[in-house]
Amino acid sequence: MKDKSLDYSSIIGLFLILSVLIVFTYFNNNNHTNNNTNNKKHNNYNKLDLIHKEFDITDQKKKNHFFLLENNVLKLKISSLGGGIHDVLLKKYKAYDSLLSYHAKNLYLIKNSSFLYKLSFLNQKGLNIDTNTLYFQPIFIKKNKKSGIRTLIMRAKNPYERGFLDYIYTIGEKNQYDIGFSIRTRNFSFFKKKGFVPYLNLEHKILSLEKDRNWENSYTQVYYSVSSNNENMNHSDSVKYLSEKKTEDKNIYGVKWISHKQQFFSFILIPEKILKNVFVQSENFSSGFFLKKIQLKTFINPVKNEDISFRFYFGPLDLKILKKYKNGFENIIPFGWGFLKWINKYFFLIVFQFLEKTNLNYGVIIILMTIVVKLILYPITYKQYKLSAIMKSIRPEIEKINHKYRKDVFKKQRAIMELYHNVGINPMSGCISTLFQIPIFYSLFKFFPTIINLRGKSFLWVEDLTSYDSIFKLPFFIPFYGNHVSLLTLLYSSALLVYTRLSNNGKNNFSKNDNDSSIPDMNFLLYLMPIVMLLFINSYASALSLYYFTSNVINIGFLFFIKEFMLNEKKILIQIQEKKEIKRNYWNNIIKKITNKRDKNPTKE
């Protein structure tokens, strides 16, 4: 019976305690409501207390809870522990799934607090406080009916003294990839001690999202914009970056924004006011789920009743989207350096976007893009082949000159140049044509791996046009080549070999002395090129190999077309002989005139 009476007493006691807590909470909330109503004219911010619930240090023992903010393109999970962003999901994109061998997983730019930020400061007693150890509560969740903006306010109590710290998040209703983030203090005491100033500390571990981790890491780095005027956000700025290959740290002054850029996505921190001094460190990871760890520290000076405001961009490296911000964000897309960047942005990108409107498969779009480029470059191709045909036609003449002046290199070169002049060709024009095409060749190395429209798009056996295609996995690694076999790279190298053979058919290095073995055989170097390219681009974007393969197939077609329908080598040879005859008659006539003059007016001895 004693045990039973104890049980009943415990139940009654618990019931009474619960009743007291309910009554206390009811009156406490009413008091806050009344106080906020009376003070509304003095401070509009107090209306947020309508759903505020007081808590003390014992709340630190509570479990971590999560609160959602989302729109059409973003889904954010906010953590009560630290008040920070725990997850960021991009709804319209997928991450690469190694088990399925294509992009199938939900794409999280931030996952499991891989993105941490905290305020560090001292209280009046000199004790250090880091906000990532505080528990925050949601005190205001509301959607503005007119603008569609959703607001979430997370509040933490000062664990040692009075006052509150608020994190304010805002997100747009539609397709906005940026969110607002503000820090507000309310009766929150900061103590500035010599040698210690409150600062914001941000750490971001960047997740791997693509098929080729090493390739992705080479495109992951810190970009930032600095202004020469530390007070004016609209002042002219320049975009700089940290190394993508090695660990690097730097103090940056006058920061307008700073970006943690990946191959196709980016986080961008955009302060409301220019950050006067920022310390940034980028550290590479050689393995694991993360590519890099980026740390950022900047001093802050919280002012009573003033917010420290930022915008966070979590989104794709899409040129159209980034341009809308009118802040130079589009410059973080690595289209290349110098004039290569201009070729990609104002030629290839425009052609690509125009063909994209056809809604064809992206592999077909790349083939059409290749055809358009080759048609534009056709006049250069024609001139090159015409020069090649003429050089082939005068081959017997050059062999005679080589044999005649084999002991006198100077006379041999002068005779060859005279022959070129007589037939009306300039060998340097072929070099100029080749040099003109080199920038186009190299600009594509930067174009295809950075176009997010191609990301995850398939074509025939290719799973992703921005990554390599693999038909066979090797059990070992070959230097420069890799551990896989790319069929598109094999096709491209084969087409390049065939084109080299056809375009170089019957040609020799005419200026070479047969007895001089010190001069390398240029034909050998030409045939070495397909092998070099096979090794070099095996791990590059398959779209690049597709473009080059199509380009060389078109080149082969051009050779046959020009040879069969536009150039007649026999006719060219006849024209060369006629030009030589005209030239010979011209000089003979001059010599005759000079001789006749001398005969009529003999000089006195």
C-alpha positions in Angstrom: 0.0 0.0 0.0 2.9 2.3 0.7 4.2 1.9 -2.8 0.8 2.6 -4.2 0.4 5.8 -2.2 3.8 7.0 -3.4 2.8 6.4 -7.0 -0.4 8.4 -6.5 1.5 11.2 -4.8 4.0 11.3 -7.7 1.2 11.5 -10.2 -0.6 14.3 -8.3 2.7 16.2 -7.9 3.4 16.0 -11.6 -0.1 17.2 -12.4 0.2 20.2 -10.1 3.6 21.2 -11.5 2.2 20.9 -15.0 -0.8 23.0 -14.1 1.5 25.7 -12.6 3.7 25.8 -15.7 0.6 26.1 -18.0 -0.8 29.0 -15.9 2.7 30.7 -15.7 3.2 30.4 -19.4 -0.3 31.7 -20.1 0.2 34.8 -18.0 3.8 35.3 -19.2 2.6 35.3 -22.8 -0.2 37.7 -22.0 2.2 40.1 -20.3 4.5 40.1 -23.4 1.5 40.7 -25.6 0.4 43.7 -23.5 3.9 45.1 -23.3 4.4 44.8 -27.0 1.1 46.4 -27.8 1.9 49.4 -25.6 5.4 49.8 -27.0 4.5 49.3 -30.7 4.7 53.0 -31.6 8.2 53.2 -30.1 9.7 50.0 -31.7 8.1 48.1 -34.5 10.5 45.2 -34.0 8.7 44.4 -30.7 5.8 42.9 -32.6 7.9 39.9 -33.1 7.6 39.0 -29.4 4.0 38.0 -30.1 5.2 34.5 -30.6 8.3 34.8 -28.4 8.8 32.4 -25.6 11.3 33.1 -22.8 14.0 30.6 -22.2 17.1 30.3 -20.0 20.4 28.5 -19.9 18.7 25.2 -19.2 17.4 25.4 -22.8 20.9 24.5 -23.9 20.2 20.9 -22.9 17.4 20.7 -25.5 17.6 18.7 -28.7 18.6 20.3 -31.9 15.5 21.3 -34.0 15.3 22.3 -37.7 13.1 24.9 -39.4 12.5 25.1 -43.2 12.6 28.0 -45.6 12.0 27.3 -49.3 10.9 28.7 -52.6 10.7 27.2 -56.1 14.5 26.6 -56.4 15.9 26.5 -52.9 15.1 24.5 -49.7 17.0 25.6 -46.6 17.1 23.8 -43.2 17.9 26.1 -40.3 19.4 24.6 -37.1 18.4 25.7 -33.6 21.9 24.9 -32.4 24.0 27.8 -33.6 21.1 29.2 -35.6 22.9 28.5 -38.8 22.1 26.9 -42.2 22.3 23.1 -41.8 21.3 22.1 -45.4 20.8 23.8 -48.7 19.0 21.8 -51.4 18.9 23.0 -55.0 15.6 21.7 -56.3 16.2 21.9 -60.1 19.6 20.1 -60.2 20.9 16.6 -59.3 24.3 15.4 -58.1 26.3 12.6 -59.7 25.5 9.1 -58.3 28.4 6.8 -58.7 26.2 3.7 -58.3 23.9 4.7 -61.1 26.6 6.4 -63.2 24.6 9.5 -63.9 23.2 12.6 -62.1 20.4 11.1 -59.9 20.9 12.2 -56.2 19.5 15.3 -54.6 21.9 18.1 -55.0 22.9 19.6 -51.6 25.4 22.5 -51.7 25.4 22.4 -47.9 24.8 19.2 -46.0 25.0 18.3 -42.3 26.4 21.7 -41.3 29.3 21.6 -43.9 28.7 25.4 -43.8 29.3 26.9 -40.4 29.4 30.5 -39.3 29.5 32.0 -35.8 30.1 35.3 -34.0 32.9 35.3 -31.4 33.0 38.0 -28.7 33.6 38.7 -25.1 31.0 39.6 -22.5 31.5 42.2 -19.7 33.2 39.6 -17.5 35.7 38.8 -20.2 34.3 35.4 -21.0 34.4 34.2 -24.6 31.1 33.5 -26.4 30.7 31.6 -29.7 27.2 31.7 -31.1 27.5 28.2 -32.6 27.1 26.8 -29.1 24.0 28.8 -28.4 20.5 27.5 -28.9 18.2 29.6 -31.0 14.4 29.6 -31.1 12.1 30.7 -33.9 10.2 33.8 -32.7 8.8 35.0 -36.0 7.8 33.1 -39.2 5.8 35.1 -41.7 5.1 35.5 -45.4 4.5 38.9 -46.9 1.4 38.6 -49.0 2.4 41.4 -51.4 6.1 40.5 -52.0 5.9 36.8 -51.2 9.0 37.1 -49.0 9.2 34.7 -46.2 11.0 35.8 -43.0 12.4 33.5 -40.2 13.9 35.1 -37.1 16.0 32.9 -34.8 16.7 34.2 -31.3 19.3 33.2 -28.8 19.6 34.5 -25.2 22.9 35.8 -23.9 23.8 32.9 -21.6 25.6 35.1 -19.1 23.8 38.4 -19.0 20.7 40.1 -20.4 19.9 40.6 -24.0 19.2 38.6 -27.2 20.9 37.9 -30.5 18.7 37.5 -33.6 19.5 35.8 -36.9 17.1 37.0 -39.5 16.6 35.0 -42.7 14.5 36.1 -45.7 13.8 34.2 -48.9 12.0 35.3 -52.1 8.9 33.4 -53.2 9.9 32.5 -56.8 13.1 31.5 -58.5 15.6 33.4 -56.3 18.8 31.7 -55.4 19.9 34.3 -52.9 18.6 34.8 -49.3 18.9 37.6 -46.9 20.8 37.2 -43.6 21.0 39.8 -40.9 22.5 39.8 -37.4 20.7 42.0 -34.8 21.5 42.5 -31.2 18.9 43.6 -28.6 20.2 44.8 -25.3 23.2 42.5 -26.0 26.4 43.6 -24.2 29.7 43.4 -26.1 33.0 44.0 -24.5 35.9 45.3 -26.6 39.1 44.2 -25.0 42.5 45.3 -26.2 43.7 42.7 -28.7 40.2 41.2 -29.1 37.5 42.6 -31.4 34.2 40.7 -32.2 34.5 38.9 -35.5 32.5 36.7 -37.8 34.0 33.3 -38.5 32.8 31.2 -41.5 33.9 27.8 -42.5 32.8 26.0 -45.6 33.6 22.5 -46.6 32.8 22.2 -50.3 31.1 18.9 -51.3 32.0 17.0 -54.4 29.0 16.8 -56.8 30.4 15.6 -60.1 31.8 12.5 -61.7 35.5 13.3 -61.8 36.6 14.6 -58.4 40.0 15.7 -59.5 38.7 17.6 -62.5 36.0 19.2 -60.3 38.6 20.3 -57.7 40.6 22.0 -60.4 37.6 24.3 -61.0 37.0 25.0 -57.3 38.5 28.1 -55.8 37.8 31.4 -54.1 36.9 34.5 -56.1 36.5 37.9 -54.7 35.7 41.5 -55.7 37.6 44.4 -54.2 36.9 48.1 -54.5 39.4 50.9 -54.4 36.8 53.0 -52.5 36.1 51.2 -49.2 32.9 53.2 -48.6 31.1 52.9 -52.0 29.6 49.6 -53.0 28.9 51.0 -56.5 32.5 52.0 -57.1 34.4 50.3 -59.9 35.8 47.0 -58.8 38.1 44.2 -59.9 37.7 40.4 -59.6 40.6 38.3 -58.3 41.0 34.8 -57.0 43.1 32.4 -54.9 44.9 29.4 -56.3 42.8 26.4 -57.1 45.8 24.0 -56.8 47.4 24.7 -53.5 46.6 25.8 -50.0 46.7 29.6 -49.8 45.7 32.3 -47.3 45.3 36.0 -47.8 44.3 39.3 -46.1 41.9 41.2 -48.4 40.9 44.8 -48.0 37.8 46.5 -49.3 35.8 43.3 -50.1 32.5 43.8 -52.1 31.7 40.1 -52.3 33.5 36.8 -52.0 32.6 33.5 -53.8 33.3 29.9 -53.0 33.1 28.7 -56.6 32.7 25.1 -57.7 32.7 23.8 -61.3 29.0 24.6 -61.8 27.7 26.1 -58.6 28.8 28.7 -56.1 28.2 30.2 -52.7 28.6 34.0 -52.7 28.8 36.2 -49.6 27.5 39.7 -50.4 27.8 42.2 -47.5 25.5 45.2 -47.3 28.6 47.3 -46.6 32.1 46.8 -47.9 34.2 44.6 -45.6 37.3 46.5 -44.8 39.5 43.6 -43.8 38.9 39.9 -44.5 41.2 36.9 -43.9 40.6 34.0 -46.3 42.2 30.6 -46.4 41.7 27.8 -48.9 42.8 24.3 -48.2 42.7 21.3 -50.6 41.5 17.8 -49.6 43.1 15.0 -51.6 40.3 12.5 -50.9 36.9 12.1 -49.1 33.5 13.8 -49.6 34.9 17.3 -49.6 37.0 19.1 -52.2 38.2 22.1 -50.2 37.8 23.8 -46.9 37.5 27.6 -47.1 37.7 29.7 -44.0 36.8 33.4 -43.7 37.2 35.8 -40.8 36.2 39.4 -40.7 35.9 41.9 -37.8 32.4 43.3 -37.1 31.2 46.2 -34.9 27.7 45.6 -33.8 25.8 48.8 -33.2 22.7 49.1 -31.0 19.5 48.9 -33.1 21.4 48.4 -36.3 21.6 45.2 -38.4 24.7 43.6 -39.9 23.3 42.5 -43.2 24.4 40.1 -45.9 23.0 38.2 -48.8 23.9 34.6 -49.4 23.8 33.2 -53.0 23.5 29.4 -53.3 23.0 28.6 -56.9 24.3 27.7 -60.4 27.0 29.4 -62.4 24.4 30.4 -65.0 25.5 33.5 -67.0 21.9 34.9 -67.3 21.2 34.5 -63.6 24.5 36.0 -62.4 24.2 39.0 -64.7 20.9 40.0 -63.1 22.7 40.9 -59.9 24.8 43.6 -61.8 27.7 43.0 -59.4 30.2 41.3 -61.7 29.3 37.8 -60.5 29.4 36.5 -64.1 33.2 37.0 -64.0 33.6 33.9 -61.8 32.6 31.7 -64.7 36.1 30.5 -66.0 35.7 31.2 -69.7 39.5 31.6 -70.0 41.9 34.4 -69.8 42.4 37.4 -72.1 41.0 37.1 -75.7 40.1 33.4 -75.1 37.4 34.7 -72.7 36.1 37.1 -75.3 35.9 34.3 -77.9 33.9 32.1 -75.6 31.5 34.8 -74.3 30.9 36.6 -77.5 31.2 33.9 -80.1 30.8 30.3 -78.9 28.3 31.1 -76.2 26.1 33.1 -78.6 26.2 30.4 -81.2 25.5 27.7 -78.5 22.5 29.7 -77.1 21.1 30.3 -80.5 21.2 26.5 -81.4 19.9 25.6 -78.0 16.5 27.2 -79.0 16.0 24.3 -81.4 15.4 22.0 -78.3 17.5 19.3 -80.0 19.7 16.8 -78.1 22.8 18.7 -76.8 25.1 16.3 -78.6 23.3 17.2 -81.9 23.6 20.9 -80.9 27.4 20.5 -80.5 27.6 18.9 -83.9 25.6 21.7 -85.5 27.8 24.2 -83.6 30.9 22.6 -85.1 29.3 22.9 -88.6 28.6 26.6 -88.1 32.1 27.3 -87.0 33.7 25.3 -89.8 31.5 27.1 -92.4 32.7 30.5 -91.0 36.3 29.3 -91.2 35.9 27.8 -94.6 37.7 30.6 -96.5 40.8 30.0 -94.3 40.6 26.2 -94.9 40.3 26.8 -98.6 43.4 29.0 -98.7 45.4 26.5 -96.7 44.5 23.6 -99.0 45.2 25.8 -102.1 48.6 26.6 -100.7 49.2 22.9 -100.0 48.2 22.0 -103.6 50.5 24.6 -105.1 53.4 23.5 -102.9 52.8 19.9 -104.1 52.8 21.1 -107.7 56.2 22.8 -107.4 57.8 20.0 -105.6 60.0 18.9 -108.6 61.3 22.5 -108.9 62.2 22.6 -105.2 64.0 19.2 -105.5 66.1 20.6 -108.4 67.0 23.7 -106.3 67.9 21.4 -103.4 70.2 19.4 -105.6 71.7 22.4 -107.4 72.6 24.4 -104.2 73.0 21.6 -101.7 76.4 23.0 -100.6 75.2 26.6 -100.4 72.3 27.0 -98.0 72.0 30.8 -98.5 71.7 30.5 -102.3 69.3 27.6 -101.9 67.0 29.6 -99.7 67.2 32.6 -102.0 66.3 30.5 -105.0 63.4 28.9 -103.2 62.0 32.3 -102.2 62.4 33.5 -105.7 60.4 30.4 -106.9 57.7 31.2 -104.4 57.6 34.8 -105.7 57.4 33.6 -109.3 54.4 31.4 -108.7 52.7 34.0 -106.5 52.5 32.3 -103.1 53.6 33.3 -99.6 54.4 30.2 -97.4 53.9 32.5 -94.3 50.2 32.8 -95.1 49.7 29.2 -94.1 51.3 29.9 -90.7 49.1 33.0 -90.3 46.0 30.9 -91.0 47.1 28.3 -88.4 47.8 30.9 -85.8 44.4 32.4 -86.4 42.8 29.0 -85.5 44.9 28.3 -82.4 42.9 30.6 -80.1 39.6 29.0 -81.2 41.2 25.5 -80.6 42.2 26.4 -77.0 39.2 28.5 -76.0 37.0 25.3 -76.3 39.1 23.7 -73.5 37.5 26.3 -71.2 34.1 26.5 -72.8 32.7 23.0 -72.6 33.6 22.1 -69.0 32.0 25.3 -67.7 28.6 25.4 -69.5 26.1 24.3 -66.9 23.5 23.7 -69.7 25.5 20.7 -70.7 25.8 19.3 -67.2 24.2 15.9 -66.9 23.1 15.9 -70.6 23.6 12.6 -72.4 24.3 11.7 -76.0 24.4 8.1 -77.4 26.7 6.3 -74.9 27.9 9.5 -73.2 26.3 10.0 -69.8 27.5 13.6 -69.2 28.8 15.9 -71.9 30.8 17.9 -69.4 32.8 14.9 -68.2 34.7 12.1 -69.9 32.9 9.1 -71.5 34.2 5.7 -70.5 33.7 2.5 -72.3 36.3 0.5 -70.3 37.8 0.9 -66.9 41.5 0.1 -66.6 42.8 -1.8 -63.6 45.8 0.6 -63.5 46.6 4.2 -64.0 48.5 5.5 -67.1 50.3 8.8 -66.6 48.7 11.6 -68.6 46.0 9.2 -69.9 44.2 8.0 -66.8 42.5 4.7 -65.8 39.7 4.6 -68.4 39.2 4.4 -72.2 37.2 7.2 -73.8 35.7 6.2 -77.1 35.1 9.7 -78.3 38.8 10.5 -77.7 39.7 7.4 -79.7 37.4 8.5 -82.6 38.8 12.0 -82.5 42.5 10.8 -82.6 41.7 8.4 -85.5 40.0 11.2 -87.5 42.9 13.5 -86.8 45.3 10.8 -88.0 43.3 10.3 -91.2 43.1 14.0 -91.9 46.9 14.5 -91.3 47.6 11.6 -93.7 45.3 13.0 -96.4 46.4 16.7 -96.1 50.1 15.7 -96.0 49.9 13.2 -98.8 52.9 13.4 -101.1 54.5 16.3 -99.2 58.0 16.5 -97.9 60.0 19.1 -96.1 61.3 20.7 -99.2 63.8 23.0 -97.5 65.5 20.1 -95.8 68.9 19.1 -97.1 68.9 15.4 -97.8 72.4 15.0 -96.3 71.5 17.0 -93.1 70.2 14.5 -90.5 70.3 17.2 -87.8 67.0 18.7 -89.0 64.0 16.8 -87.5 61.5 15.3 -89.8 58.4 17.5 -89.7 56.2 14.7 -91.0 57.0 12.7 -87.8 55.9 15.6 -85.6 52.6 15.9 -87.5 51.8 12.2 -87.0 52.8 12.4 -83.4 50.0 15.0 -82.8 47.1 12.4 -82.8 48.9 10.4 -80.1 49.6 13.4 -78.0 45.9 14.5 -78.2 44.8 10.9 -77.3 46.7 11.2 -74.1 46.0 14.8 -73.4 42.2 15.0 -73.7 41.2 11.5 -72.5 39.9 12.9 -69.2 38.5 16.1 -70.7 34.8 16.9 -71.3 33.3 14.5 -73.8 31.7 17.5 -75.5 35.2 18.7 -76.4 36.1 15.3 -78.0 32.8 15.3 -79.9 33.4 18.8 -81.2 37.0 17.9 -82.4 35.9 14.6 -83.9 33.1 16.3 -85.9 35.6 19.1 -86.9 38.1 16.6 -88.3 35.4 14.7 -90.2 34.3 18.0 -91.7 37.9 18.8 -92.6 38.2 15.5 -94.4 35.0 16.2 -96.3 36.4 19.7 -97.2 39.6 18.1 -98.6 37.7 15.9 -101.0 35.2 18.7 -101.9 38.0 21.2 -102.6 40.1 18.7 -104.5 37.3 17.4 -106.6 35.3 20.5 -107.3 37.3 23.6 -106.6 40.9 22.9 -107.3 42.5 21.2 -110.3 46.1 20.4 -109.6 46.9 20.0 -113.3 45.5 23.4 -114.0 47.5 24.9 -111.2 50.6 23.4 -112.6 49.9 24.8 -116.0 49.2 28.2 -114.4 52.5 28.0 -112.6 54.3 27.2 -115.9 52.5 30.1 -117.6 53.5 32.5 -114.8 57.1 31.3 -115.0 57.1 31.8 -118.8 55.6 35.3 -118.5 58.2 36.1 -115.9 61.0 34.7 -118.1 59.8 36.7 -121.2 59.6 39.8 -119.0 63.2 39.6 -117.9 64.3 38.6 -121.4 62.7 41.7 -122.9 64.4 43.9 -120.3 67.8 42.3 -121.1 67.2 42.9 -124.8 66.3 46.5 -124.3 69.5 47.1 -122.2 71.6 45.3 -124.9 70.1 47.3 -127.7 70.8 50.5 -125.8 74.4 49.6 -125.4 74.7 48.7 -129.1 73.3 52.1 -130.1 75.3 54.1 -127.6 78.6 52.3 -127.0 80.6 53.7 -124.1 84.0 55.2 -124.7 87.0 53.3 -123.3 
